[in-house]
Amino acid sequence: MVPEPFEAIGGFYRDFSEVSDEEVVAKPARFPSGARTAGS
């Protein structure tokens, strides 16, 4: 589903700040392989 008009994804988030490479690498480590998250 895409809202009309679609302008920018950042407008749909409260916090759309940049994250470090270390944060990106660390996130998958928080969830075991095969774990389901909300909406999965």
N, CA, C and O atoms as CSV, one atom per row, in Angstrom:
chain,resi,resn,atom,element,x,y,z
A,1,MET,N,N,0.842,-1.161,0.000
A,1,MET,CA,C,0.000,0.000,0.000
A,1,MET,C,C,0.899,1.240,0.000
A,1,MET,O,O,1.794,1.349,0.838
A,2,VAL,N,N,0.681,2.141,-0.896
A,2,VAL,CA,C,1.454,3.374,-1.004
A,2,VAL,C,C,0.507,4.555,-0.906
A,2,VAL,O,O,-0.426,4.681,-1.699
A,3,PRO,N,N,0.753,5.436,0.085
A,3,PRO,CA,C,-0.116,6.605,0.190
A,3,PRO,C,C,0.056,7.531,-1.007
A,3,PRO,O,O,1.147,7.630,-1.568
A,4,GLU,N,N,-1.009,8.201,-1.395
A,4,GLU,CA,C,-0.963,9.148,-2.515
A,4,GLU,C,C,-1.054,10.561,-1.990
A,4,GLU,O,O,-1.938,10.795,-1.166
A,5,PRO,N,N,-0.278,11.488,-2.353
A,5,PRO,CA,C,0.958,11.303,-3.104
A,5,PRO,C,C,2.084,10.812,-2.193
A,5,PRO,O,O,2.143,11.178,-1.019
A,6,PHE,N,N,2.952,10.003,-2.726
A,6,PHE,CA,C,4.096,9.493,-1.971
A,6,PHE,C,C,5.249,10.466,-2.132
A,6,PHE,O,O,5.769,10.645,-3.233
A,7,GLU,N,N,5.650,11.096,-1.033
A,7,GLU,CA,C,6.696,12.111,-1.102
A,7,GLU,C,C,8.013,11.647,-0.493
A,7,GLU,O,O,9.044,11.690,-1.164
A,8,ALA,N,N,8.004,11.207,0.754
A,8,ALA,CA,C,9.241,10.772,1.417
A,8,ALA,C,C,8.900,9.817,2.554
A,8,ALA,O,O,7.914,10.028,3.260
A,9,ILE,N,N,9.687,8.785,2.737
A,9,ILE,CA,C,9.443,7.793,3.781
A,9,ILE,C,C,9.643,8.381,5.170
A,9,ILE,O,O,8.968,7.968,6.113
A,10,GLY,N,N,10.564,9.344,5.318
A,10,GLY,CA,C,10.859,9.933,6.618
A,10,GLY,C,C,9.671,10.602,7.269
A,10,GLY,O,O,9.639,10.731,8.493
A,11,GLY,N,N,8.703,11.029,6.499
A,11,GLY,CA,C,7.519,11.673,7.048
A,11,GLY,C,C,6.619,10.730,7.819
A,11,GLY,O,O,5.718,11.193,8.519
A,12,PHE,N,N,6.825,9.435,7.721
A,12,PHE,CA,C,5.976,8.453,8.369
A,12,PHE,C,C,6.580,7.910,9.662
A,12,PHE,O,O,5.992,7.032,10.292
A,13,TYR,N,N,7.751,8.421,10.069
A,13,TYR,CA,C,8.437,7.956,11.262
A,13,TYR,C,C,8.700,9.116,12.206
A,13,TYR,O,O,8.986,10.230,11.765
A,14,ARG,N,N,8.602,8.855,13.510
A,14,ARG,CA,C,8.960,9.881,14.495
A,14,ARG,C,C,10.464,10.081,14.532
A,14,ARG,O,O,10.941,11.213,14.604
A,15,ASP,N,N,11.215,8.982,14.482
A,15,ASP,CA,C,12.672,9.055,14.557
A,15,ASP,C,C,13.245,8.334,13.347
A,15,ASP,O,O,13.252,7.104,13.292
A,16,PHE,N,N,13.714,9.088,12.398
A,16,PHE,CA,C,14.289,8.514,11.181
A,16,PHE,C,C,15.760,8.915,11.093
A,16,PHE,O,O,16.279,9.227,10.021
A,17,SER,N,N,16.418,8.896,12.263
A,17,SER,CA,C,17.813,9.319,12.334
A,17,SER,C,C,18.754,8.232,11.799
A,17,SER,O,O,18.412,7.051,11.737
A,18,GLU,N,N,19.935,8.676,11.424
A,18,GLU,CA,C,20.951,7.773,10.902
A,18,GLU,C,C,21.465,6.874,12.020
A,18,GLU,O,O,21.539,7.297,13.174
A,19,VAL,N,N,21.819,5.642,11.684
A,19,VAL,CA,C,22.411,4.722,12.656
A,19,VAL,C,C,23.813,4.354,12.200
A,19,VAL,O,O,24.136,4.422,11.014
A,20,SER,N,N,24.638,3.965,13.161
A,20,SER,CA,C,26.021,3.601,12.845
A,20,SER,C,C,26.078,2.185,12.269
A,20,SER,O,O,25.139,1.402,12.412
A,21,ASP,N,N,27.187,1.879,11.623
A,21,ASP,CA,C,27.398,0.527,11.104
A,21,ASP,C,C,27.346,-0.492,12.241
A,21,ASP,O,O,26.826,-1.594,12.071
A,22,GLU,N,N,27.889,-0.117,13.405
A,22,GLU,CA,C,27.905,-1.024,14.556
A,22,GLU,C,C,26.487,-1.366,15.013
A,22,GLU,O,O,26.211,-2.508,15.380
A,23,GLU,N,N,25.584,-0.373,14.992
A,23,GLU,CA,C,24.194,-0.624,15.371
A,23,GLU,C,C,23.514,-1.573,14.391
A,23,GLU,O,O,22.749,-2.448,14.797
A,24,VAL,N,N,23.792,-1.398,13.106
A,24,VAL,CA,C,23.191,-2.257,12.076
A,24,VAL,C,C,23.658,-3.691,12.258
A,24,VAL,O,O,22.861,-4.620,12.124
A,25,VAL,N,N,24.920,-3.885,12.557
A,25,VAL,CA,C,25.469,-5.225,12.747
A,25,VAL,C,C,24.929,-5.851,14.032
A,25,VAL,O,O,24.692,-7.058,14.072
A,26,ALA,N,N,24.732,-5.055,15.075
A,26,ALA,CA,C,24.296,-5.573,16.374
A,26,ALA,C,C,22.834,-5.994,16.388
A,26,ALA,O,O,22.487,-6.921,17.120
A,27,LYS,N,N,21.958,-5.356,15.611
A,27,LYS,CA,C,20.520,-5.657,15.664
A,27,LYS,C,C,20.185,-7.117,15.399
A,27,LYS,O,O,19.435,-7.701,16.181
A,28,PRO,N,N,20.697,-7.743,14.337
A,28,PRO,CA,C,20.336,-9.155,14.117
A,28,PRO,C,C,20.778,-10.066,15.249
A,28,PRO,O,O,20.173,-11.117,15.458
A,29,ALA,N,N,21.813,-9.693,15.982
A,29,ALA,CA,C,22.292,-10.516,17.087
A,29,ALA,C,C,21.274,-10.567,18.222
A,29,ALA,O,O,21.336,-11.470,19.056
A,30,ARG,N,N,20.341,-9.622,18.272
A,30,ARG,CA,C,19.334,-9.589,19.322
A,30,ARG,C,C,18.250,-10.630,19.113
A,30,ARG,O,O,17.519,-10.949,20.051
A,31,PHE,N,N,18.130,-11.162,17.919
A,31,PHE,CA,C,17.069,-12.119,17.612
A,31,PHE,C,C,17.666,-13.437,17.126
A,31,PHE,O,O,18.479,-13.445,16.202
A,32,PRO,N,N,17.271,-14.546,17.738
A,32,PRO,CA,C,17.775,-15.837,17.273
A,32,PRO,C,C,17.344,-16.125,15.832
A,32,PRO,O,O,16.318,-15.621,15.374
A,33,SER,N,N,18.110,-16.915,15.140
A,33,SER,CA,C,17.775,-17.278,13.773
A,33,SER,C,C,16.393,-17.930,13.721
A,33,SER,O,O,16.091,-18.844,14.489
A,34,GLY,N,N,15.575,-17.448,12.811
A,34,GLY,CA,C,14.249,-18.004,12.651
A,34,GLY,C,C,13.200,-17.388,13.561
A,34,GLY,O,O,12.028,-17.761,13.509
A,35,ALA,N,N,13.625,-16.439,14.399
A,35,ALA,CA,C,12.654,-15.795,15.301
A,35,ALA,C,C,11.671,-14.968,14.495
A,35,ALA,O,O,12.044,-14.352,13.496
A,36,ARG,N,N,10.440,-14.950,14.915
A,36,ARG,CA,C,9.410,-14.163,14.247
A,36,ARG,C,C,9.248,-12.846,14.984
A,36,ARG,O,O,9.330,-12.797,16.212
A,37,THR,N,N,9.019,-11.793,14.241
A,37,THR,CA,C,8.769,-10.488,14.832
A,37,THR,C,C,7.331,-10.084,14.547
A,37,THR,O,O,6.638,-10.742,13.772
A,38,ALA,N,N,6.890,-9.017,15.166
A,38,ALA,CA,C,5.523,-8.530,14.946
A,38,ALA,C,C,5.287,-8.317,13.466
A,38,ALA,O,O,6.115,-7.717,12.780
A,39,GLY,N,N,4.190,-8.793,12.981
A,39,GLY,CA,C,3.848,-8.642,11.571
A,39,GLY,C,C,4.401,-9.733,10.679
A,39,GLY,O,O,4.174,-9.722,9.469
A,40,SER,N,N,5.137,-10.694,11.272
A,40,SER,CA,C,5.708,-11.780,10.462
A,40,SER,C,C,4.741,-12.932,10.356
A,40,SER,O,O,5.045,-13.937,9.714
